[in-house]
Amino acid sequence: MTPTLPGRGFILERKKTLITITLLAALAAAVGYALDRRIVDQMGRTITVPENPKRIVSLAPNITEILFAVGAGEVVVGVSEFSDYPEAARSLPKVGTYIKPNLERIVELSPDVVIATADGEKEKEIAKLHTLGIPVYVINPTDVSGIITTVREIGKLVSQEEKAESLARKMEERINDVRERVKGLKRVRVLLTLSVEPIITISSGTFQDDLIKIAGGTNIAAGERVRYPRFSIEEVIVRAPEVIVVTTMYPGETYRRANEIWSRFEAVPAVAAGRIHVINSDIVDRPSPRIVDGLYELSRLLHPEAFPEGGVRGDADGN
């Protein structure tokens, strides 16, 4: 028996079906590409993230500040402890500290992406989140320009490039203003401490060291091998800082204690000249947009002659 061959109409319909399936597959692939992107974080790790993340967890206070500053506050669903700026961040669910994140709590919040800092989280915690299918973008700014780069990159990550670029340019303008103010002035020797007892300071490779340079100072601990060295009082006396700046969350209490300690050592030029100052740690120790406020305050303390109008402040985050 002779087999019946398919008619012309059947063949045409078959071709149409195949074309439709091909087009749908191509469209699905295009949509999939648009919804997911492969990006490289500041540690050189390639991760896959959504094009427009709707649920973000921040694992450090400075990251929280950047997210809100670039207009992504509404999609932040969890933050680390001490994420207290802006005010809206205070009421968000907490997911542990930047040193010890609460993985269980993070998973409960079902984030599209987690943003972490290299200073705190350990690789095993990040690896666990990746195993659970949660991408982690890690930042690692080590100088002031790196902080500005981070603002731009986080803006791109959360699809807020325009706002992030505007903020970054404002930061650059204010930094350039400080550079111009202190240009040509004699550099002063600076001891910047993160703690009074014990004396913990900062070395090269930190953004605080870069702040001191831009503000017109020389960091007396710049040559130390570790990033956050401990100094004895004897070591400070030998290095003879002309200005001592203490970063703290408790200005009055810290200032009194610092003066009690240093008043006995008038051989230190900063003590003899009465140039012991405290500064809000939030604007100096956090690599966030407010770092430019810290830069203005620090440069004013080092070179008051460059600021005849007195303290110069401003809203680094554009608020």
Backbone as CSV, one residue per row, in Angstrom:
resi,resn,N_x,N_y,N_z,CA_x,CA_y,CA_z,C_x,C_y,C_z
1,MET,0.853,-1.193,0.000,0.000,0.000,0.000,0.886,1.239,0.000
2,THR,0.569,2.154,-0.851,1.390,3.360,-0.984,1.090,4.330,0.145
3,PRO,2.147,4.770,0.933,1.902,5.692,2.058,1.414,7.043,1.572
4,THR,0.537,7.645,2.381,-0.004,8.963,2.031,0.972,10.047,2.469
5,LEU,1.406,10.862,1.533,2.343,11.937,1.846,1.592,13.146,2.370
6,PRO,2.199,13.909,3.303,1.529,15.097,3.820,1.312,16.124,2.730
7,GLY,0.168,16.779,2.760,-0.149,17.774,1.760,0.623,19.071,1.968
8,ARG,0.517,19.973,0.982,1.220,21.255,1.010,0.783,22.085,2.216
9,GLY,-0.541,22.020,2.514,-1.061,22.793,3.649,-0.444,22.340,4.961
10,PHE,-0.299,21.041,5.118,0.286,20.511,6.364,1.727,20.973,6.522
11,ILE,2.478,20.942,5.432,3.891,21.331,5.464,4.028,22.807,5.842
12,LEU,3.153,23.639,5.257,3.208,25.073,5.563,2.903,25.332,7.048
13,GLU,1.891,24.633,7.566,1.538,24.798,8.979,2.684,24.343,9.881
14,ARG,3.332,23.262,9.477,4.478,22.740,10.231,5.597,23.764,10.288
15,LYS,5.877,24.413,9.158,6.921,25.422,9.099,6.586,26.617,9.987
16,LYS,5.304,27.029,9.938,4.868,28.158,10.766,5.060,27.846,12.251
17,THR,4.717,26.603,12.609,4.858,26.193,14.009,6.312,26.235,14.452
18,LEU,7.199,25.724,13.597,8.624,25.713,13.920,9.174,27.135,14.048
19,ILE,8.713,28.017,13.145,9.167,29.416,13.190,8.691,30.075,14.484
20,THR,7.428,29.791,14.842,6.864,30.370,16.078,7.637,29.899,17.294
21,ILE,7.924,28.596,17.337,8.677,28.041,18.472,10.060,28.672,18.550
22,THR,10.701,28.845,17.389,12.040,29.446,17.353,12.013,30.874,17.863
23,LEU,11.004,31.642,17.412,10.885,33.028,17.850,10.621,33.129,19.345
24,LEU,9.747,32.258,19.843,9.450,32.253,21.279,10.689,31.899,22.093
25,ALA,11.473,30.945,21.594,12.699,30.557,22.296,13.688,31.708,22.338
26,ALA,13.790,32.402,21.175,14.708,33.546,21.119,14.254,34.651,22.061
27,LEU,12.916,34.878,22.094,12.378,35.899,22.985,12.622,35.529,24.436
28,ALA,12.407,34.267,24.765,12.634,33.816,26.142,14.099,33.996,26.527
29,ALA,14.974,33.681,25.578,16.406,33.842,25.860,16.743,35.308,26.075
30,ALA,16.135,36.173,25.243,16.399,37.601,25.382,15.888,38.130,26.706
31,VAL,14.696,37.700,27.088,14.125,38.129,28.363,14.968,37.625,29.519
32,GLY,15.398,36.363,29.403,16.228,35.798,30.460,17.519,36.562,30.610
33,TYR,18.096,36.966,29.493,19.345,37.734,29.537,19.115,39.081,30.200
34,ALA,17.923,39.667,29.941,17.625,40.986,30.503,17.382,40.911,32.002
35,LEU,16.844,39.776,32.440,16.490,39.644,33.849,17.680,39.265,34.714
36,ASP,18.667,38.653,34.125,19.840,38.236,34.885,21.105,38.742,34.198
37,ARG,22.075,39.197,35.016,23.345,39.659,34.459,24.483,39.073,35.242
38,ARG,25.580,38.887,34.575,26.796,38.444,35.238,27.679,39.661,35.446
39,ILE,28.047,39.914,36.703,28.880,41.079,37.010,30.048,40.639,37.886
40,VAL,31.055,41.493,37.939,32.246,41.212,38.741,32.262,42.176,39.919
41,ASP,32.383,41.642,41.141,32.408,42.517,42.309,33.827,43.026,42.564
42,GLN,34.014,43.763,43.666,35.312,44.394,43.927,36.367,43.424,44.448
43,MET,36.009,42.170,44.598,36.980,41.139,44.947,37.330,40.277,43.740
44,GLY,36.821,40.683,42.560,37.112,39.946,41.337,36.262,38.716,41.137
45,ARG,35.193,38.569,41.905,34.312,37.402,41.810,33.186,37.690,40.822
46,THR,32.906,36.752,39.937,31.801,36.885,38.990,30.545,36.275,39.589
47,ILE,29.477,37.068,39.641,28.211,36.577,40.192,27.077,36.912,39.236
48,THR,25.968,36.200,39.371,24.778,36.461,38.560,23.724,37.124,39.428
49,VAL,23.249,38.278,39.002,22.267,39.037,39.780,21.108,39.451,38.884
50,PRO,19.935,39.720,39.472,18.804,40.210,38.672,19.104,41.594,38.098
51,GLU,18.478,41.905,36.982,18.648,43.219,36.360,18.116,44.324,37.264
52,ASN,16.965,44.081,37.874,16.365,45.065,38.778,16.042,44.394,40.111
53,PRO,17.023,44.276,41.008,16.758,43.600,42.277,15.671,44.306,43.075
54,LYS,14.750,43.518,43.608,13.631,44.062,44.369,13.759,43.828,45.874
55,ARG,14.704,42.963,46.236,14.907,42.665,47.657,16.417,42.594,47.924
56,ILE,16.923,43.590,48.677,18.362,43.690,48.926,18.626,43.644,50.422
57,VAL,19.649,42.898,50.800,20.108,42.875,52.192,21.494,43.512,52.239
58,SER,21.661,44.458,53.154,22.939,45.154,53.336,23.637,44.612,54.580
59,LEU,24.915,44.261,54.440,25.653,43.690,55.563,26.657,44.644,56.194
60,ALA,26.476,45.949,55.987,27.344,46.929,56.650,26.653,48.292,56.644
61,PRO,26.852,49.095,57.694,26.199,50.410,57.756,26.517,51.318,56.579
62,ASN,27.764,51.300,56.099,28.100,52.171,54.967,27.387,51.757,53.693
63,ILE,27.166,50.444,53.527,26.429,49.955,52.361,24.983,50.426,52.433
64,THR,24.416,50.355,53.636,23.043,50.832,53.837,22.934,52.301,53.454
65,GLU,23.894,53.100,53.897,23.885,54.530,53.575,23.943,54.761,52.066
66,ILE,24.806,54.016,51.387,24.936,54.183,49.942,23.641,53.816,49.238
67,LEU,23.030,52.708,49.632,21.789,52.267,48.998,20.699,53.329,49.104
68,PHE,20.550,53.899,50.286,19.540,54.948,50.455,19.930,56.202,49.678
69,ALA,21.207,56.524,49.671,21.661,57.751,49.012,21.467,57.710,47.501
70,VAL,21.519,56.503,46.890,21.334,56.411,45.443,19.883,56.131,45.063
71,GLY,18.995,56.153,46.060,17.577,56.001,45.759,17.048,54.586,45.777
72,ALA,17.776,53.664,46.418,17.337,52.262,46.453,16.821,51.848,47.822
73,GLY,16.532,52.813,48.682,16.085,52.493,50.034,14.831,51.645,50.089
74,GLU,13.946,51.828,49.117,12.674,51.108,49.141,12.815,49.607,48.921
75,VAL,13.922,49.182,48.325,14.090,47.748,48.066,15.024,47.088,49.079
76,VAL,15.456,47.837,50.089,16.294,47.255,51.143,15.368,46.578,52.151
77,VAL,15.526,45.265,52.319,14.624,44.511,53.195,15.297,44.061,54.485
78,GLY,16.612,44.233,54.580,17.341,43.844,55.783,18.670,44.553,55.839
79,VAL,19.105,44.885,57.060,20.375,45.606,57.231,21.141,45.033,58.423
80,SER,22.425,45.373,58.473,23.250,44.933,59.603,22.969,45.787,60.832
81,GLU,23.399,45.297,61.984,23.330,46.093,63.204,24.115,47.388,63.001
82,PHE,23.703,48.420,63.698,24.333,49.746,63.642,24.076,50.473,62.324
83,SER,23.179,49.936,61.480,22.749,50.679,60.295,21.710,51.693,60.768
84,ASP,22.203,52.857,61.181,21.332,53.848,61.810,21.189,55.130,61.007
85,TYR,21.649,55.110,59.749,21.533,56.290,58.909,21.256,55.854,57.479
86,PRO,20.225,56.482,56.851,19.341,57.501,57.395,18.342,56.923,58.387
87,GLU,17.479,57.772,58.897,16.526,57.362,59.931,15.681,56.177,59.500
88,ALA,15.315,56.135,58.220,14.459,55.058,57.714,15.107,53.687,57.859
89,ALA,16.429,53.633,57.944,17.122,52.349,58.042,16.986,51.724,59.431
90,ARG,16.712,52.547,60.435,16.681,52.058,61.816,15.601,51.000,62.049
91,SER,14.491,51.110,61.337,13.362,50.215,61.591,13.393,48.945,60.745
92,LEU,14.370,48.812,59.876,14.441,47.622,59.020,14.925,46.401,59.808
93,PRO,14.530,45.186,59.386,14.974,43.965,60.059,16.489,43.872,60.107
94,LYS,17.032,43.451,61.241,18.479,43.332,61.419,18.939,41.903,61.140
95,VAL,20.110,41.789,60.520,20.621,40.473,60.101,22.005,40.202,60.674
96,GLY,22.246,40.660,61.907,23.542,40.445,62.542,24.506,41.564,62.237
97,THR,25.759,41.385,62.638,26.781,42.407,62.417,27.525,42.125,61.112
98,TYR,28.319,43.108,60.668,29.071,42.892,59.434,30.180,41.866,59.644
99,ILE,30.558,41.643,60.911,31.572,40.631,61.205,30.935,39.243,61.307
100,LYS,29.716,39.206,61.864,29.035,37.920,62.041,27.585,38.029,61.582
101,PRO,27.337,37.876,60.285,25.962,37.956,59.779,25.142,36.736,60.195
102,ASN,23.843,36.943,60.378,22.920,35.874,60.735,22.370,35.264,59.447
103,LEU,22.960,34.143,59.019,22.593,33.549,57.741,21.136,33.100,57.712
104,GLU,20.669,32.582,58.829,19.281,32.115,58.895,18.310,33.261,58.640
105,ARG,18.591,34.395,59.269,17.716,35.565,59.111,17.787,36.093,57.684
106,ILE,18.972,36.064,57.092,19.122,36.530,55.713,18.289,35.672,54.772
107,VAL,18.366,34.359,54.929,17.608,33.439,54.068,16.112,33.684,54.217
108,GLU,15.654,33.933,55.439,14.229,34.195,55.686,13.727,35.402,54.895
109,LEU,14.600,36.367,54.656,14.192,37.591,53.959,14.162,37.431,52.440
110,SER,14.606,36.281,51.931,14.583,35.962,50.492,15.132,37.093,49.610
111,PRO,16.366,37.518,49.847,16.911,38.619,49.037,17.275,38.187,47.619
112,ASP,17.158,39.136,46.686,17.645,38.903,45.321,19.163,38.985,45.301
113,VAL,19.707,39.836,46.162,21.152,40.000,46.244,21.514,40.514,47.633
114,VAL,22.658,40.082,48.131,23.217,40.560,49.390,24.473,41.361,49.053
115,ILE,24.624,42.519,49.688,25.833,43.319,49.469,26.647,43.310,50.759
116,ALA,27.889,42.886,50.662,28.753,42.719,51.825,30.038,43.522,51.655
117,THR,30.792,43.629,52.738,32.075,44.316,52.689,33.196,43.343,52.999
118,ALA,34.314,43.495,52.349,35.440,42.577,52.534,36.021,42.665,53.932
119,ASP,35.823,43.780,54.621,36.398,43.959,55.949,35.814,43.029,57.003
120,GLY,34.585,42.603,56.814,33.940,41.878,57.893,33.639,40.417,57.610
121,GLU,32.828,40.159,56.575,32.343,38.807,56.341,33.465,37.851,55.981
122,LYS,33.330,36.619,56.459,34.310,35.606,56.130,33.860,34.849,54.892
123,GLU,34.812,34.290,54.201,34.514,33.619,52.943,33.513,32.489,53.109
124,LYS,33.551,31.790,54.238,32.652,30.638,54.396,31.190,31.071,54.477
125,GLU,30.922,32.249,55.092,29.555,32.729,55.160,29.040,33.083,53.763
126,ILE,29.911,33.750,52.988,29.533,34.120,51.629,29.318,32.867,50.788
127,ALA,30.197,31.876,50.963,30.065,30.626,50.216,28.757,29.921,50.557
128,LYS,28.350,29.957,51.815,27.085,29.320,52.220,25.898,29.983,51.542
129,LEU,25.930,31.318,51.471,24.830,32.032,50.821,24.765,31.684,49.340
130,HIS,25.928,31.571,48.698,25.942,31.191,47.284,25.396,29.784,47.092
131,THR,25.735,28.904,48.012,25.227,27.531,47.948,23.706,27.517,48.022
132,LEU,23.155,28.467,48.756,21.707,28.565,48.912,21.060,29.346,47.770
133,GLY,21.872,29.717,46.790,21.331,30.411,45.627,21.169,31.903,45.798
134,ILE,21.830,32.480,46.816,21.737,33.918,47.063,23.054,34.580,46.637
135,PRO,23.028,35.411,45.602,24.274,36.065,45.155,24.739,37.117,46.161
136,VAL,26.053,37.204,46.357,26.634,38.178,47.281,27.626,39.041,46.523
137,TYR,27.384,40.354,46.524,28.284,41.320,45.891,29.141,41.932,46.988
138,VAL,30.469,41.807,46.869,31.380,42.257,47.921,32.103,43.535,47.479
139,ILE,32.090,44.549,48.373,32.812,45.786,48.096,34.093,45.820,48.929
140,ASN,35.067,46.611,48.454,36.333,46.696,49.183,37.044,48.021,48.906
141,PRO,36.422,49.156,49.253,37.091,50.441,49.013,38.240,50.658,49.990
142,THR,39.424,50.984,49.477,40.591,51.191,50.344,41.094,52.630,50.334
143,ASP,40.442,53.468,49.546,40.788,54.889,49.552,39.545,55.689,49.192
144,VAL,39.663,57.000,49.183,38.496,57.848,48.955,37.941,57.672,47.545
145,SER,38.828,57.583,46.552,38.333,57.375,45.187,37.613,56.035,45.084
146,GLY,38.063,55.047,45.872,37.402,53.741,45.884,35.997,53.821,46.452
147,ILE,35.787,54.735,47.390,34.447,54.927,47.948,33.518,55.490,46.873
148,ILE,34.031,56.437,46.101,33.228,57.023,45.024,32.931,55.970,43.959
149,THR,33.917,55.159,43.632,33.705,54.061,42.683,32.626,53.112,43.199
150,THR,32.648,52.851,44.494,31.656,51.968,45.099,30.256,52.540,44.967
151,VAL,30.125,53.853,45.153,28.822,54.502,44.973,28.312,54.254,43.556
152,ARG,29.190,54.452,42.578,28.790,54.246,41.188,28.422,52.777,40.917
153,GLU,29.217,51.862,41.446,28.985,50.441,41.164,27.721,49.926,41.837
154,ILE,27.472,50.372,43.064,26.231,49.961,43.729,25.040,50.569,43.000
155,GLY,25.190,51.809,42.525,24.125,52.418,41.736,23.803,51.592,40.503
156,LYS,24.839,51.095,39.834,24.633,50.252,38.660,23.992,48.923,39.049
157,LEU,24.441,48.361,40.158,23.913,47.078,40.621,22.417,47.149,40.865
158,VAL,21.940,48.275,41.412,20.521,48.400,41.768,19.743,49.223,40.734
159,SER,20.339,49.406,39.548,19.681,50.121,38.447,19.324,51.561,38.810
160,GLN,20.257,52.227,39.497,20.085,53.640,39.840,21.333,54.419,39.404
161,GLU,21.759,54.150,38.173,23.001,54.750,37.677,22.971,56.276,37.673
162,GLU,21.850,56.854,37.263,21.778,58.315,37.130,21.934,58.998,38.488
163,LYS,21.214,58.520,39.485,21.309,59.116,40.822,22.692,58.889,41.420
164,ALA,23.237,57.701,41.195,24.563,57.392,41.732,25.625,58.278,41.089
165,GLU,25.507,58.509,39.794,26.474,59.346,39.093,26.402,60.787,39.596
166,SER,25.187,61.282,39.805,25.014,62.645,40.323,25.654,62.785,41.699
167,LEU,25.426,61.793,42.552,26.004,61.805,43.896,27.528,61.740,43.834
168,ALA,28.044,60.866,42.997,29.498,60.707,42.871,30.150,62.009,42.417
169,ARG,29.515,62.705,41.485,30.078,63.970,40.997,30.084,65.037,42.092
170,LYS,29.030,65.072,42.908,28.993,66.028,44.021,30.113,65.740,45.013
171,MET,30.340,64.467,45.278,31.422,64.080,46.180,32.771,64.526,45.609
172,GLU,32.975,64.287,44.332,34.238,64.671,43.691,34.445,66.185,43.741
173,GLU,33.384,66.939,43.535,33.486,68.400,43.578,33.916,68.886,44.960
174,ARG,33.349,68.316,45.987,33.673,68.742,47.351,35.089,68.320,47.732
175,ILE,35.497,67.158,47.285,36.866,66.711,47.552,37.866,67.630,46.862
176,ASN,37.569,67.996,45.631,38.453,68.916,44.906,38.520,70.274,45.595
177,ASP,37.418,70.705,46.197,37.413,71.967,46.932,38.396,71.913,48.100
178,VAL,38.396,70.779,48.823,39.331,70.620,49.946,40.767,70.618,49.429
179,ARG,41.022,69.915,48.356,42.379,69.877,47.791,42.873,71.290,47.474
180,GLU,42.002,72.097,46.900,42.381,73.467,46.551,42.648,74.304,47.796
181,ARG,41.854,74.107,48.837,42.003,74.895,50.058,43.346,74.638,50.748
182,VAL,43.788,73.373,50.759,45.017,73.044,51.495,46.256,73.014,50.596
183,LYS,46.052,73.264,49.325,47.159,73.221,48.365,48.243,74.231,48.771
184,GLY,49.468,73.764,48.850,50.596,74.636,49.174,50.824,74.854,50.657
185,LEU,49.915,74.370,51.499,50.095,74.530,52.941,51.034,73.455,53.475
186,LYS,51.748,73.779,54.547,52.679,72.827,55.159,51.877,71.662,55.766
187,ARG,52.297,70.468,55.450,51.613,69.291,55.983,51.909,69.143,57.477
188,VAL,50.869,68.740,58.218,51.044,68.548,59.660,51.037,67.057,59.966
189,ARG,51.808,66.665,60.977,51.878,65.266,61.385,50.642,64.926,62.216
190,VAL,49.974,63.839,61.841,48.675,63.510,62.437,48.670,62.107,63.029
191,LEU,48.104,62.002,64.219,47.771,60.697,64.799,46.253,60.633,64.833
192,LEU,45.685,59.734,64.048,44.237,59.514,64.073,43.984,58.178,64.741
193,THR,43.222,58.191,65.834,43.006,56.956,66.587,41.549,56.525,66.535
194,LEU,41.360,55.211,66.456,40.024,54.624,66.491,39.634,54.288,67.922
195,SER,40.618,54.320,68.806,40.389,53.985,70.210,41.414,54.739,71.063
196,VAL,40.980,55.123,72.260,41.876,55.828,73.194,42.630,54.828,74.064
197,GLU,41.921,53.829,74.563,42.526,52.793,75.411,42.084,51.419,74.913
198,PRO,42.934,50.684,74.254,44.312,51.018,73.859,44.319,51.988,72.683
199,ILE,45.508,52.517,72.373,45.640,53.424,71.230,45.703,52.582,69.961
200,ILE,44.623,52.650,69.186,44.570,51.936,67.906,44.480,52.978,66.808
201,THR,45.390,52.900,65.857,45.430,53.892,64.792,45.296,53.208,63.438
202,ILE,45.623,53.907,62.378,45.447,53.370,61.023,46.743,53.546,60.231
203,SER,46.993,52.593,59.349,48.206,52.631,58.535,47.847,52.866,57.074
204,SER,48.808,52.659,56.202,48.564,52.782,54.761,47.567,51.716,54.316
205,GLY,46.953,51.938,53.166,45.998,50.964,52.652,44.622,51.090,53.252
206,THR,44.383,52.177,53.994,43.061,52.435,54.565,42.543,53.757,53.994
207,PHE,41.217,53.880,53.921,40.672,55.123,53.388,40.886,56.277,54.363
208,GLN,41.032,55.977,55.670,41.321,57.050,56.634,42.704,57.649,56.380
209,ASP,43.660,56.812,56.024,44.994,57.310,55.681,44.909,58.240,54.473
210,ASP,44.098,57.857,53.503,43.907,58.704,52.325,43.223,60.019,52.697
211,LEU,42.275,59.957,53.630,41.611,61.177,54.113,42.636,62.164,54.665
212,ILE,43.547,61.653,55.474,44.571,62.506,56.080,45.406,63.188,55.001
213,LYS,45.783,62.431,53.983,46.588,63.003,52.895,45.832,64.118,52.184
214,ILE,44.577,63.850,51.828,43.791,64.851,51.100,43.571,66.089,51.955
215,ALA,43.417,65.879,53.278,43.159,66.992,54.200,44.404,67.821,54.483
216,GLY,45.551,67.406,53.949,46.778,68.178,54.139,47.615,67.724,55.308
217,GLY,47.511,66.452,55.661,48.283,65.932,56.779,49.185,64.783,56.381
218,THR,50.030,64.369,57.320,50.893,63.198,57.159,50.589,62.236,58.294
219,ASN,50.202,61.044,57.964,49.851,60.028,58.954,51.128,59.463,59.578
220,ILE,51.304,59.628,60.893,52.538,59.167,61.540,52.628,57.651,61.598
221,ALA,51.511,56.949,61.319,51.521,55.485,61.360,51.481,54.871,59.965
222,ALA,51.721,55.682,58.951,51.556,55.211,57.573,52.458,54.032,57.214
223,GLY,53.604,53.906,57.854,54.539,52.857,57.468,54.358,51.537,58.191
224,GLU,53.350,51.442,59.048,53.159,50.201,59.813,52.718,49.044,58.912
225,ARG,53.099,47.827,59.315,52.812,46.657,58.489,51.352,46.237,58.530
226,VAL,50.685,46.437,59.665,49.273,46.074,59.770,48.410,47.305,59.554
227,ARG,47.187,47.095,59.116,46.321,48.225,58.769,45.861,49.004,60.003
228,TYR,45.667,48.290,61.120,45.181,48.954,62.325,46.123,48.642,63.498
229,PRO,47.295,49.268,63.518,48.295,48.975,64.554,47.934,49.572,65.913
230,ARG,48.484,48.974,66.955,48.374,49.508,68.315,49.665,50.240,68.652
231,PHE,49.526,51.411,69.241,50.688,52.209,69.624,50.747,52.349,71.136
232,SER,51.966,52.368,71.647,52.167,52.727,73.045,52.304,54.247,73.116
233,ILE,52.126,54.801,74.301,52.300,56.237,74.473,53.728,56.634,74.124
234,GLU,54.688,55.780,74.478,56.091,56.050,74.171,56.309,56.182,72.668
235,GLU,55.650,55.332,71.896,55.778,55.385,70.445,55.206,56.689,69.894
236,VAL,54.090,57.113,70.465,53.482,58.379,70.033,54.417,59.540,70.336
237,ILE,55.041,59.520,71.525,55.969,60.595,71.901,57.118,60.685,70.904
238,VAL,57.650,59.529,70.504,58.767,59.495,69.556,58.354,60.073,68.200
239,ARG,57.138,59.771,67.759,56.706,60.196,66.422,56.154,61.625,66.404
240,ALA,55.935,62.190,67.557,55.629,63.613,67.727,54.537,64.175,66.819
241,PRO,53.294,63.687,66.940,52.220,64.257,66.121,51.924,65.698,66.513
242,GLU,51.592,66.499,65.510,51.226,67.892,65.764,49.730,68.046,66.024
243,VAL,48.965,67.058,65.579,47.518,67.032,65.828,47.125,65.605,66.164
244,ILE,46.308,65.446,67.208,45.757,64.138,67.552,44.250,64.211,67.350
245,VAL,43.730,63.293,66.536,42.295,63.246,66.252,41.774,61.877,66.670
246,VAL,40.736,61.894,67.490,40.134,60.651,67.978,38.748,60.512,67.370
247,THR,38.487,59.400,66.705,37.152,59.163,66.170,36.327,58.449,67.223
248,THR,35.079,58.887,67.408,34.267,58.321,68.478,32.784,58.568,68.249
249,MET,31.967,57.730,68.875,30.523,57.929,68.864,30.083,58.696,70.114
250,TYR,31.024,58.905,71.042,30.693,59.568,72.313,31.644,60.740,72.532
251,PRO,31.430,61.852,71.862,32.381,62.972,71.853,32.778,63.495,73.228
252,GLY,31.817,63.856,74.058,32.146,64.464,75.347,32.973,63.561,76.234
253,GLU,32.510,62.347,76.395,33.191,61.375,77.257,34.591,61.064,76.737
254,THR,34.707,60.849,75.418,36.000,60.512,74.828,36.981,61.672,74.934
255,TYR,36.489,62.893,74.703,37.358,64.067,74.772,37.947,64.229,76.176
256,ARG,37.113,64.047,77.195,37.594,64.160,78.582,38.655,63.110,78.878
257,ARG,38.392,61.885,78.440,39.336,60.810,78.721,40.645,61.017,77.962
258,ALA,40.577,61.431,76.700,41.780,61.672,75.901,42.632,62.759,76.526
259,ASN,41.997,63.814,77.017,42.744,64.896,77.648,43.391,64.457,78.950
260,GLU,42.698,63.591,79.693,43.269,63.061,80.936,44.544,62.291,80.639
261,ILE,44.495,61.483,79.595,45.645,60.644,79.245,46.812,61.480,78.718
262,TRP,46.527,62.386,77.771,47.596,63.096,77.082,48.128,64.315,77.826
263,SER,47.378,64.830,78.789,47.808,66.059,79.479,49.146,65.901,80.188
264,ARG,49.527,64.683,80.515,50.796,64.434,81.221,51.996,64.403,80.281
265,PHE,51.736,64.501,78.957,52.824,64.318,77.999,52.965,65.552,77.104
266,GLU,53.414,66.639,77.717,53.536,67.899,76.985,54.684,67.888,75.981
267,ALA,55.492,66.830,76.022,56.551,66.704,75.012,55.952,66.427,73.635
268,VAL,54.706,65.966,73.611,54.027,65.737,72.331,53.541,67.082,71.802
269,PRO,53.958,67.485,70.605,53.570,68.799,70.074,52.062,69.053,70.084
270,ALA,51.265,68.039,69.770,49.808,68.208,69.753,49.277,68.561,71.131
271,VAL,49.873,67.968,72.168,49.452,68.238,73.541,49.861,69.655,73.944
272,ALA,51.097,70.006,73.647,51.600,71.333,74.007,50.797,72.437,73.332
273,ALA,50.319,72.175,72.116,49.577,73.191,71.369,48.072,73.122,71.615
274,GLY,47.657,72.162,72.422,46.219,72.013,72.682,45.428,71.558,71.462
275,ARG,46.074,70.762,70.629,45.417,70.312,69.391,45.017,68.837,69.476
276,ILE,44.207,68.540,70.467,43.605,67.212,70.615,42.118,67.379,70.303
277,HIS,41.647,66.627,69.310,40.269,66.808,68.854,39.552,65.465,68.780
278,VAL,38.238,65.515,68.889,37.419,64.327,68.623,36.564,64.624,67.404
279,ILE,36.217,63.582,66.688,35.420,63.727,65.475,34.439,62.566,65.409
280,ASN,33.261,62.818,64.908,32.218,61.795,64.803,32.706,60.628,63.947
281,SER,32.769,59.457,64.545,33.305,58.295,63.827,32.463,57.934,62.607
282,ASP,31.165,58.258,62.620,30.308,57.902,61.491,30.740,58.575,60.196
283,ILE,31.362,59.761,60.292,31.736,60.473,59.066,33.211,60.294,58.707
284,VAL,33.914,59.502,59.490,35.331,59.248,59.203,35.620,57.754,59.056
285,ASP,34.928,56.933,59.821,35.208,55.500,59.822,34.297,54.700,58.899
286,ARG,33.263,55.319,58.351,32.374,54.626,57.424,32.664,55.075,55.987
287,PRO,33.025,54.155,55.106,33.271,54.537,53.706,31.968,54.713,52.939
288,SER,31.271,55.787,53.273,29.962,56.092,52.695,30.001,57.497,52.093
289,PRO,28.912,57.965,51.500,28.914,59.330,50.949,29.243,60.406,51.978
290,ARG,28.961,60.148,53.264,29.255,61.153,54.292,30.749,61.296,54.570
291,ILE,31.569,60.493,53.897,33.013,60.594,54.110,33.520,61.979,53.718
292,VAL,32.828,62.649,52.799,33.274,63.988,52.416,32.979,65.004,53.521
293,ASP,31.936,64.746,54.317,31.707,65.591,55.496,32.869,65.412,56.471
294,GLY,33.293,64.152,56.632,34.429,63.875,57.500,35.699,64.521,56.989
295,LEU,35.872,64.541,55.672,37.047,65.171,55.074,37.075,66.667,55.379
296,TYR,35.939,67.327,55.233,35.880,68.757,55.545,36.209,69.010,57.007
297,GLU,35.629,68.201,57.880,35.864,68.400,59.313,37.324,68.152,59.665
298,LEU,37.902,67.085,59.098,39.300,66.758,59.379,40.232,67.846,58.840
299,SER,40.005,68.295,57.626,40.881,69.323,57.047,40.755,70.638,57.805
300,ARG,39.574,70.931,58.333,39.404,72.140,59.140,40.208,72.053,60.434
301,LEU,40.272,70.842,61.019,41.047,70.659,62.243,42.551,70.756,61.969
302,LEU,42.976,70.265,60.824,44.407,70.300,60.490,44.842,71.671,59.997
303,HIS,43.972,72.309,59.227,44.326,73.602,58.620,43.184,74.609,58.793
304,PRO,42.957,75.083,60.002,41.872,76.066,60.209,42.058,77.325,59.366
305,GLU,43.310,77.631,59.015,43.565,78.820,58.204,42.975,78.704,56.803
306,ALA,42.687,77.477,56.371,42.102,77.270,55.040,40.590,77.439,55.049
307,PHE,40.033,77.635,56.243,38.586,77.761,56.376,38.228,79.017,57.171
308,PRO,38.473,80.184,56.600,38.196,81.441,57.313,36.729,81.611,57.669
309,GLU,35.854,80.900,56.956,34.426,81.007,57.232,33.984,80.087,58.365
310,GLY,34.942,79.324,58.930,34.607,78.389,60.011,34.343,77.015,59.453
311,GLY,33.590,76.214,60.203,33.280,74.844,59.775,32.513,74.855,58.468
312,VAL,32.874,73.946,57.589,32.193,73.824,56.299,31.532,72.463,56.250
313,ARG,30.228,72.475,56.242,29.501,71.209,56.230,28.558,71.151,55.038
314,GLY,28.048,70.013,54.800,27.080,69.860,53.703,26.515,68.474,53.715
315,ASP,25.470,68.247,52.942,24.844,66.946,52.883,25.469,66.146,51.760
316,ALA,26.388,65.270,52.125,27.091,64.486,51.098,26.153,63.583,50.328
317,ASP,25.075,63.148,50.961,24.174,62.207,50.294,23.099,62.914,49.490
318,GLY,23.178,64.233,49.438,22.237,64.976,48.596,20.901,65.211,49.243
319,ASN,20.709,64.790,50.512,19.426,64.988,51.177,19.299,66.390,51.745
